[in-house]
Amino acid sequence: MIRFDGRVLFLTGASGGIGSAIAALFHQYGAHLFLADCDEAALAALQPRLGSADDVATHRLDVTDPRAVAGAVDACTRRFGGIDYLVPAAGIYDIKPIGEMTDDAWRRVLDVNLDGVFFTCRAAIPKMRDGGAIVTIASIAGHRAGVDIPHYGASKGAVLTFTRSLAVDLAPRLRANAVSPGLIETTMITGLMQARGPALLASTPMQRLGRPEEVADAIAFLCSDRASFITGETLHVNGGLYIAG
């Protein structure tokens, strides 16, 4: 049984489908939670489902603002004394052909999915306690080409490389790994499933969408002592789509 009693999770994108599943699982395992998201109302709705205010803190955060990220990390440290697990899960998904790609559309996805991860890690790493772990959220799109998502694929491919660099730079004090979800049942992929859902499911050996809780399980494992000799790796959570699709 994995236990995180007395440990502190700093989580961005906390109100999203995967983010809220991560929050629920880490709370179940005994962790204190610092939950950050740009959607303040969604955060307010999430907190009562998790437990008392003593072990769960929420914070409105735009991860593209480095000063705001640094402020959130300071708030977490004041509240809980430090950080043990860092999961920069804030991200956006956008479908747009390269011929229709505007500067703003390209920049927005890179700002959130890549710069936001960098800003969060840069601010949090000095506050992390020895033996802690970072788990980034990449995507199957970071490993192979997707249709009409060049900006999203580029951002997630960069996150993978960034995570491996963290693993080298931070060892042996901290570990850094990534998870690469495939088709996970969240609102983020609604448009994709409407456009290409049957074909994508037919290409997935498990013949279904993944659940956010299954991604959360992988992240908890990588943070736990059971993964104490694993760093710089990527755990695929995609029902076999990466190898078969």
C-alpha positions as CSV (number, residue, x, y, z in Angstrom):
1,M,0.0,0.0,0.0
2,I,1.4,3.4,-1.0
3,R,1.3,6.0,1.8
4,F,2.2,9.7,1.6
5,D,1.4,10.6,5.2
6,G,2.9,13.9,6.2
7,R,4.1,14.5,2.6
8,V,3.2,17.6,0.5
9,L,1.9,17.6,-3.1
10,F,2.1,20.7,-5.2
11,L,-0.2,20.2,-8.1
12,T,-1.1,22.6,-10.9
13,G,-4.1,22.0,-13.2
14,A,-5.7,20.6,-10.1
15,S,-9.3,21.1,-11.2
16,G,-9.0,19.2,-14.5
17,G,-10.0,15.6,-15.1
18,I,-6.6,14.2,-14.5
19,G,-5.6,16.8,-12.0
20,S,-8.7,16.2,-9.7
21,A,-8.0,12.4,-9.9
22,I,-4.4,13.0,-8.8
23,A,-5.6,15.2,-5.9
24,A,-8.1,12.6,-4.7
25,L,-5.7,9.7,-4.8
26,F,-2.8,11.6,-3.1
27,H,-5.3,12.7,-0.4
28,Q,-6.5,9.1,0.0
29,Y,-2.8,8.2,0.5
30,G,-2.5,10.7,3.3
31,A,-0.7,13.7,1.6
32,H,-1.2,17.3,2.3
33,L,-2.4,19.0,-0.9
34,F,-1.6,22.4,-2.4
35,L,-3.9,22.7,-5.4
36,A,-3.4,25.4,-8.0
37,D,-5.5,26.2,-11.0
38,C,-6.6,29.2,-13.1
39,D,-10.3,28.2,-12.5
40,E,-11.0,29.5,-9.0
41,A,-14.6,28.3,-9.0
42,A,-13.6,24.8,-9.9
43,L,-11.0,24.7,-7.2
44,A,-13.6,25.8,-4.7
45,A,-15.9,23.0,-5.8
46,L,-13.1,20.5,-5.6
47,Q,-11.9,21.1,-2.0
48,P,-15.0,20.0,-0.1
49,R,-14.8,16.6,-1.9
50,L,-11.3,16.0,-0.5
51,G,-11.4,16.7,3.2
52,S,-10.8,19.3,5.8
53,A,-9.2,22.7,5.1
54,D,-6.3,21.7,7.4
55,D,-4.7,19.4,4.8
56,V,-5.9,20.9,1.6
57,A,-5.1,24.4,0.3
58,T,-6.2,26.0,-3.0
59,H,-4.7,28.8,-4.9
60,R,-5.7,30.6,-8.1
61,L,-2.7,30.4,-10.5
62,D,-1.9,31.3,-14.1
63,V,1.2,29.1,-14.7
64,T,2.3,31.4,-17.6
65,D,3.1,34.1,-15.1
66,P,6.4,33.3,-13.5
67,R,5.9,35.8,-10.6
68,A,2.6,34.3,-9.8
69,V,4.1,30.8,-9.8
70,A,6.8,31.8,-7.4
71,G,4.2,33.3,-5.2
72,A,2.2,30.1,-5.2
73,V,5.3,28.1,-4.2
74,D,6.0,30.5,-1.4
75,A,2.4,30.2,-0.2
76,C,2.7,26.4,-0.2
77,T,5.9,26.5,1.8
78,R,4.4,28.8,4.3
79,R,1.4,26.6,4.7
80,F,3.0,23.2,4.8
81,G,6.7,23.8,5.3
82,G,8.0,22.4,2.0
83,I,7.2,20.3,-1.0
84,D,7.8,16.5,-1.5
85,Y,6.0,15.9,-4.7
86,L,5.6,18.2,-7.7
87,V,3.2,17.5,-10.5
88,P,2.9,20.4,-13.0
89,A,-0.3,19.1,-14.6
90,A,-1.7,22.4,-16.1
91,G,-2.1,22.0,-19.8
92,I,-4.3,22.8,-22.8
93,Y,-5.2,21.0,-26.0
94,D,-6.0,22.6,-29.3
95,I,-6.6,21.2,-32.8
96,K,-5.4,23.5,-35.6
97,P,-3.8,22.6,-38.9
98,I,-0.4,24.2,-39.5
99,G,-1.8,26.2,-42.4
100,E,-4.3,27.9,-40.0
101,M,-1.9,28.3,-37.1
102,T,-1.7,31.8,-35.8
103,D,1.2,33.2,-33.8
104,D,-1.2,33.5,-30.8
105,A,-2.4,29.9,-31.1
106,W,1.1,28.5,-31.2
107,R,2.3,30.7,-28.4
108,R,-0.6,30.0,-26.1
109,V,-0.1,26.2,-26.2
110,L,3.7,26.5,-25.7
111,D,3.1,29.1,-22.9
112,V,0.9,26.8,-20.8
113,N,2.2,23.3,-21.7
114,L,6.0,24.1,-21.7
115,D,6.8,27.4,-20.1
116,G,4.3,26.7,-17.3
117,V,6.1,23.5,-16.5
118,F,9.5,25.2,-16.5
119,F,8.3,28.1,-14.4
120,T,6.7,25.7,-11.9
121,C,9.7,23.5,-11.6
122,R,12.2,26.4,-11.4
123,A,10.3,27.9,-8.5
124,A,9.5,24.7,-6.6
125,I,12.8,22.7,-6.8
126,P,14.6,24.9,-4.2
127,K,11.7,24.3,-1.8
128,M,11.6,20.5,-2.4
129,R,12.8,18.2,0.4
130,D,15.5,15.6,-0.3
131,G,14.0,12.4,-1.6
132,G,11.2,14.1,-3.3
133,A,9.9,13.5,-6.8
134,I,8.7,15.4,-9.9
135,V,6.3,13.9,-12.4
136,T,5.5,15.8,-15.5
137,I,2.5,15.1,-17.8
138,A,3.5,14.6,-21.4
139,S,1.4,12.8,-24.0
140,I,1.5,10.2,-26.7
141,A,1.6,13.2,-29.0
142,G,5.1,13.9,-27.7
143,H,6.3,10.6,-29.1
144,R,4.7,10.4,-32.5
145,A,2.9,12.7,-34.9
146,G,-0.7,13.6,-34.3
147,V,-3.1,15.1,-36.9
148,D,-3.5,18.9,-36.7
149,I,-1.7,19.3,-33.4
150,P,1.8,20.5,-34.2
151,H,1.9,23.0,-31.4
152,Y,0.6,20.5,-28.8
153,G,3.0,17.8,-30.0
154,A,5.9,20.1,-29.9
155,S,5.1,21.2,-26.4
156,K,4.8,17.7,-25.1
157,G,7.9,16.5,-26.8
158,A,9.8,19.3,-25.2
159,V,8.4,18.4,-21.8
160,L,9.8,14.9,-22.2
161,T,13.3,16.2,-23.0
162,F,13.1,18.8,-20.2
163,T,12.1,16.0,-17.7
164,R,15.1,13.9,-18.6
165,S,17.3,16.9,-18.1
166,L,15.8,17.4,-14.7
167,A,16.5,13.8,-13.8
168,V,20.2,14.2,-14.6
169,D,20.6,17.7,-13.0
170,L,18.7,16.9,-9.8
171,A,20.0,13.4,-8.9
172,P,20.5,12.0,-6.4
173,R,18.5,14.5,-4.3
174,L,15.3,14.4,-6.4
175,R,13.9,12.1,-9.0
176,A,12.1,13.3,-12.2
177,N,9.9,11.2,-14.5
178,A,7.1,11.7,-16.9
179,V,3.8,10.0,-17.8
180,S,2.5,10.0,-21.3
181,P,-1.3,9.5,-21.4
182,G,-3.1,8.5,-24.5
183,L,-6.9,8.8,-24.9
184,I,-8.2,9.6,-21.4
185,E,-11.8,10.3,-20.7
186,T,-11.8,14.0,-19.9
187,T,-13.4,17.0,-21.5
188,M,-10.0,17.9,-23.1
189,I,-10.5,15.3,-25.8
190,T,-14.2,15.9,-26.5
191,G,-13.5,17.5,-29.9
192,L,-11.0,14.9,-30.9
193,M,-13.3,12.0,-30.1
194,Q,-16.1,13.7,-32.1
195,A,-13.8,14.0,-35.1
196,R,-11.9,10.7,-34.9
197,G,-13.1,8.7,-32.0
198,P,-14.1,5.4,-33.7
199,A,-10.8,5.2,-35.6
200,L,-8.7,6.0,-32.5
201,L,-10.5,3.4,-30.3
202,A,-10.1,0.8,-33.1
203,S,-6.4,1.5,-33.0
204,T,-6.2,1.0,-29.2
205,P,-5.6,-2.6,-28.2
206,M,-7.5,-2.1,-24.9
207,Q,-10.5,-0.9,-27.0
208,R,-11.5,1.8,-24.6
209,L,-10.7,5.2,-23.2
210,G,-8.4,5.4,-20.2
211,R,-9.7,6.8,-16.9
212,P,-8.1,9.7,-15.1
213,E,-7.7,7.5,-12.1
214,E,-5.4,5.2,-14.1
215,V,-3.1,8.1,-14.9
216,A,-3.2,9.2,-11.2
217,D,-2.2,5.6,-10.2
218,A,0.9,5.8,-12.5
219,I,1.9,9.2,-11.0
220,A,1.5,8.0,-7.4
221,F,3.7,5.0,-8.2
222,L,6.4,7.2,-9.7
223,C,6.3,9.5,-6.6
224,S,6.4,6.6,-4.2
225,D,9.3,4.8,-2.6
226,R,8.4,1.8,-4.8
227,A,10.0,3.8,-7.7
228,S,13.0,4.9,-5.7
229,F,15.5,3.8,-8.4
230,I,13.5,5.1,-11.3
231,T,14.4,8.5,-12.8
232,G,14.4,10.0,-16.2
233,E,11.8,7.6,-17.5
234,T,8.4,7.9,-19.2
235,L,5.5,5.7,-18.2
236,H,3.0,5.3,-21.0
237,V,-0.7,5.1,-20.0
238,N,-2.5,4.6,-23.3
239,G,-3.9,1.1,-23.5
240,G,-1.3,0.1,-26.1
241,L,-2.2,2.9,-28.6
242,Y,1.4,4.0,-28.8
243,I,2.7,0.7,-30.0
244,A,-0.2,-0.4,-32.1
245,G,-1.8,2.7,-33.5
